[in-house]
Amino acid sequence: MSTKANMNETPLEQIETILKDLRASFKSGKTKPLSWRKKQIEQLYKMCDEQRELFASAANTDFARPITETYLYDCGVIRNECIHALNHLDEWAKDEYRSDSLAYATMSKYVHPEPYGTCLIIGAWNYPFNLTLLPLLGAIAAGNCAIVKPSELAPHSASALTTMIGRYLDSSCIRVVLGAVDQTHALLKGDIDHVFYTGSTAVGKIVAKTVAEKMIPVVLECGGKSPVYVADDANIAVTAKRLAWGKTVNCGQTCLAPDYLLCSKATESRLIPEIIRAWRTFYTDNPVNSDSYCHIVNGRHFERLKKLIDTSKVVYGGEADANRNYISPTIMTNVDENDKVMQEEIFGPLLPIVTVRNEHEAIEFINARSKPLALYIFTSNNNLAKTIINSTSSGSTCVNDVIFQIAPPSLPFGGVGDSGMGSYHGKYSFDTFSHHRSVVYSATWSEPILSKRNPPYTKQKTAF
Ligand code: NAD
């Protein structure tokens, strides 16, 4: 498959040399000392602090992304994770001594986290810095060399990332490759030891298949349709505001965005005016003119989203402007599983509402589909929330809010089933980029005991 000509692509013939250089750096042992890792993490922090205006302006050029959203959800989040990693790295990187039953008392044993070598990080475009630099932080913390392949769909962000990674980080150990399908496949087929992929489920499967050939471990952070169930007892004003925010932050182009809504007819009619009120407060009656409202990343996704809008079902919004890849916040009602908008991940500002009579119908609807990246429940009854959690499966769940379960570094972030495998953030990032090697020192004085395992297997030896 050939890629669209792009001046900024890394020439394919350079990729082998880049990987060779990284391999040599890893072999030299340079990335293993904690002092090197900490220095790089400090530099990553500094980069996200000093270059936040450049990063925000690049993402704004790429998809009219509000400056504040890059400040908060890319630069801010990465800085917080850097601080967390710096505070905990000594403890994460320690060998963990283990004790077992008396049967193993003759062994001294521990788990030794060791880096894989060269880690490939394939990023998505929608949070262009967060989705490349947070995995990179994990790779560095664990003592790896890394190669970052940002998405070609946000070229200005990718270019800013390349320049700044070159300026702030150790380029003998950390490199960026720019490009799309061809560059990604050249990397996947190259001399790498681990892959961390963020993107669609369809491409995730291609990535996993490609590296399966060489038994390379892979983490897949994918997407899907994350449902929201709003129970009749939910606080409607708060629910509406939080849903309105989650559906339109980054213009709905968030992997964890609430995709569709399940609720009763009565709750639907209380919720809709409140969601509209929230959107008007956020973006005025003319979101197209709002600096706080992001646009769709490109013409292909704009056209895809337009096709998902069934105008006969739109009760709010539905406006689109192809010149600016703009789609307004939109609500659709009387939606059922056969509607186009229910056939794929929306990844845009469209909110379809499917009515159900109760939580049992909601659970049935959710369980009839792929396991989502997130499941959201709005209710004032924690027991009801627990029942739904225990009857379903999802990468994560947030009760009475959306998306924010991603924020605390103490929690793993990742999918399950079609929404992905593996997780990261906080210590989970360190663990994801480490091989946990079991090490046992066996005492020679234990030979009289251990020799019982040796043949011949007499009756006395097998009597246990
Ligand atoms: P995408 O799958 O189009 O691209 C992801 C990456 O894969 C890019 O770097 C791209 O260059 C590369 N790629 C594309 N086609 C390829 C191919 N055939 N072979 C090898 N590599 C290929 O995804 P996207 O449009 O950038 O992002 C949107 C999707 O990502 C949504 O489904 C969203 O839910 C998901 N996502 C998931 C997370 C998460 O953390 N779970 C975060 C952001 C986005």
Residues whose N, C-alpha, C, O or C-beta is under 5 A from the ligand:
A	BS01	NAD	I122 G123 A124 W125 K149 P150 S151 E152 G179 A180 V181 T184 T198 G199 S200 T201 V203 I206 E221 C222 G223 G224 C255 S419
